[in-house]
Amino acid sequence: MTTGSVSPRRADTRRNHERILVAAAESLATSGQVSFNAIAKQAGVGVGTVYRHFPTPEALILAVYQREVRHLVDVVPSLLKAHTPERAFRIWTTDHLARYMMTKRGLANALSAATASRGELPASAYQAMIGAVAALLDANVEAGTVRAGLEPETVLRGLGGLLYLDPNGDWRSQTASLTDLLWQGMCTEKCCPKS
């Protein structure tokens, strides 16, 4: 093995870990349940492999939650690089946050059960979400599209209304309406003149 290369066993372990998390996220989104046997089958691994990575259902649920949050946070820089700050905020809200909130109702229920037995959700995940919103707000302040001094926590609470979207309804339009309402409260007078 050469320096800097990844051993096949370690790469396989990482792939298995990711496949288990993907399968668990799908299972939680559709059924709200964690069945190690069903997740192992869907991930194409043995049930023992699932237990080696996640010794308890609570550990698996929290890992799925942290993975989903990490995705929501990690996508922000690429959105800001590819789009104007306002467009990046809107795309993040509609294509990432709304989808996450709609499809993860089962995850939310499972998280409630998991955290009841293990305590609160990791504060780092919440802080990471606040950081993602702060990055979007900072870019928009710099662009002159939103006013300075907005609290990222307040904006995230405002976006909490996305939890009530109906995935079988016109959720895109509903998301756009909520985002427009929130944007009116955030934007500068130059960008959103008062009537």
C-alpha positions as CSV (number, residue, x, y, z in Angstrom):
1,M,0.0,0.0,0.0
2,T,1.4,3.4,-0.9
3,T,1.4,6.4,1.3
4,G,-1.8,8.4,1.1
5,S,-3.9,5.6,-0.3
6,V,-6.9,4.3,1.6
7,S,-6.9,0.6,2.4
8,P,-9.7,-1.3,0.6
9,R,-11.1,-2.4,4.0
10,R,-11.4,1.2,5.3
11,A,-13.0,2.3,2.0
12,D,-15.4,-0.6,2.2
13,T,-16.2,0.3,5.8
14,R,-17.0,3.9,4.8
15,R,-19.2,2.8,1.9
16,N,-21.1,0.4,4.2
17,H,-21.5,3.1,6.8
18,E,-23.0,5.5,4.2
19,R,-25.2,2.8,2.6
20,I,-26.6,2.0,6.1
21,L,-27.4,5.7,6.8
22,V,-29.1,6.1,3.4
23,A,-31.2,3.0,3.9
24,A,-32.1,4.1,7.5
25,A,-33.0,7.6,6.3
26,E,-35.3,6.1,3.6
27,S,-36.9,3.8,6.2
28,L,-37.5,6.6,8.7
29,A,-38.9,8.8,6.0
30,T,-41.4,6.2,4.8
31,S,-42.3,4.3,7.9
32,G,-40.8,6.1,10.9
33,Q,-39.4,2.8,12.0
34,V,-35.9,1.4,12.5
35,S,-35.6,-2.3,11.6
36,F,-32.0,-3.3,11.5
37,N,-32.9,-6.4,9.4
38,A,-34.8,-4.3,6.8
39,I,-32.0,-1.6,6.8
40,A,-29.3,-4.3,6.4
41,K,-31.2,-5.8,3.5
42,Q,-31.8,-2.5,1.8
43,A,-28.1,-1.4,2.3
44,G,-26.9,-4.8,1.0
45,V,-25.0,-5.6,4.2
46,G,-25.3,-8.2,6.9
47,V,-27.3,-7.2,10.1
48,G,-24.1,-7.7,12.1
49,T,-22.5,-4.9,10.0
50,V,-25.3,-2.6,10.9
51,Y,-24.9,-3.4,14.6
52,R,-21.1,-2.9,14.4
53,H,-21.6,0.6,13.0
54,F,-24.6,1.5,15.2
55,P,-25.0,-0.6,18.4
56,T,-28.5,0.8,19.2
57,P,-31.5,2.1,17.2
58,E,-31.0,5.5,19.0
59,A,-27.3,5.7,17.8
60,L,-28.5,5.0,14.2
61,I,-31.3,7.6,14.4
62,L,-29.0,10.3,15.7
63,A,-26.4,9.5,13.0
64,V,-29.1,9.8,10.3
65,Y,-30.1,13.2,11.8
66,Q,-26.5,14.4,11.9
67,R,-26.0,13.3,8.3
68,E,-29.1,15.1,7.0
69,V,-28.1,18.3,8.9
70,R,-24.5,18.0,7.6
71,H,-25.9,17.9,4.0
72,L,-28.0,21.0,4.6
73,V,-25.0,22.8,5.9
74,D,-22.4,21.6,3.4
75,V,-24.5,22.6,0.4
76,V,-24.6,26.3,1.3
77,P,-21.1,27.3,0.0
78,S,-21.7,25.7,-3.4
79,L,-25.1,27.4,-3.7
80,L,-23.5,30.8,-2.8
81,K,-20.8,30.2,-5.4
82,A,-23.2,29.3,-8.2
83,H,-26.0,31.8,-7.5
84,T,-26.8,35.3,-6.3
85,P,-27.2,35.3,-2.5
86,E,-31.0,35.8,-2.7
87,R,-31.3,32.9,-5.2
88,A,-29.0,30.7,-3.0
89,F,-31.3,31.4,0.0
90,R,-34.4,30.5,-2.0
91,I,-32.9,27.3,-3.6
92,W,-31.6,26.2,-0.2
93,T,-35.1,26.8,1.4
94,T,-37.0,25.0,-1.4
95,D,-34.8,22.3,-2.8
96,H,-33.0,21.4,0.5
97,L,-34.7,22.5,3.7
98,A,-38.3,22.0,2.6
99,R,-37.6,18.6,1.2
100,Y,-35.8,17.6,4.3
101,M,-38.6,18.8,6.6
102,M,-41.3,17.2,4.5
103,T,-39.7,13.8,4.0
104,K,-38.3,13.5,7.5
105,R,-41.4,13.5,9.6
106,G,-40.7,9.9,10.4
107,L,-37.2,11.0,11.4
108,A,-38.7,13.7,13.7
109,N,-40.8,11.1,15.4
110,A,-37.9,8.7,15.8
111,L,-35.7,11.5,17.1
112,S,-38.3,12.3,19.8
113,A,-38.2,8.7,20.9
114,A,-34.4,8.5,20.7
115,T,-33.7,11.7,22.5
116,A,-36.3,10.8,25.2
117,S,-34.0,7.9,26.1
118,R,-30.6,9.6,25.5
119,G,-31.2,13.2,26.3
120,E,-31.2,16.2,24.0
121,L,-30.2,16.4,20.4
122,P,-26.6,17.2,19.8
123,A,-26.2,21.0,20.1
124,S,-23.6,20.9,17.4
125,A,-26.2,20.0,14.8
126,Y,-28.4,22.9,15.7
127,Q,-25.4,25.2,15.8
128,A,-24.4,24.0,12.3
129,M,-27.9,24.8,11.0
130,I,-27.6,28.3,12.6
131,G,-24.3,28.6,10.9
132,A,-25.7,27.7,7.5
133,V,-28.5,30.3,7.8
134,A,-26.0,32.9,9.1
135,A,-23.8,32.3,6.0
136,L,-26.8,32.8,3.7
137,L,-27.8,36.0,5.6
138,D,-24.2,37.4,5.6
139,A,-24.0,37.0,1.8
140,N,-27.3,38.7,1.4
141,V,-26.4,41.6,3.8
142,E,-23.2,42.0,1.7
143,A,-25.2,42.1,-1.5
144,G,-27.6,44.6,0.0
145,T,-30.7,42.4,-0.3
146,V,-31.4,41.9,3.4
147,R,-30.9,44.2,6.3
148,A,-28.1,43.8,8.8
149,G,-28.6,42.6,12.3
150,L,-31.0,39.7,11.6
151,E,-30.7,36.8,14.0
152,P,-30.2,33.5,12.2
153,E,-32.1,31.7,15.0
154,T,-35.2,33.9,14.3
155,V,-35.0,33.2,10.5
156,L,-34.7,29.5,11.2
157,R,-37.7,29.6,13.5
158,G,-39.6,31.3,10.7
159,L,-38.7,28.6,8.3
160,G,-40.0,26.1,10.8
161,G,-43.4,26.5,9.1
162,L,-42.0,24.2,6.4
163,L,-42.8,21.3,8.8
164,Y,-46.4,21.7,7.9
165,L,-46.0,21.2,4.1
166,D,-48.0,18.5,2.5
167,P,-45.7,16.4,0.3
168,N,-48.7,15.3,-1.8
169,G,-49.9,18.9,-2.2
170,D,-48.5,22.0,-4.0
171,W,-45.6,22.2,-1.6
172,R,-43.3,24.2,-3.9
173,S,-45.9,27.0,-4.2
174,Q,-46.4,26.9,-0.4
175,T,-42.7,27.0,0.2
176,A,-42.3,30.0,-2.2
177,S,-45.2,31.8,-0.3
178,L,-43.5,31.2,3.1
179,T,-40.1,32.3,1.7
180,D,-41.6,35.4,0.2
181,L,-43.3,36.3,3.4
182,L,-40.1,35.8,5.4
183,W,-38.1,37.7,2.7
184,Q,-40.4,40.7,3.0
185,G,-39.6,40.9,6.7
186,M,-35.8,40.5,6.1
187,C,-35.1,42.6,3.0
188,T,-33.8,46.1,2.7
189,E,-36.1,48.9,1.6
190,K,-34.2,49.1,-1.6
191,C,-35.0,45.5,-2.5
192,C,-38.5,45.4,-1.1
193,P,-40.0,48.9,-1.2
194,K,-42.8,49.4,1.2
195,S,-46.1,50.3,-0.4
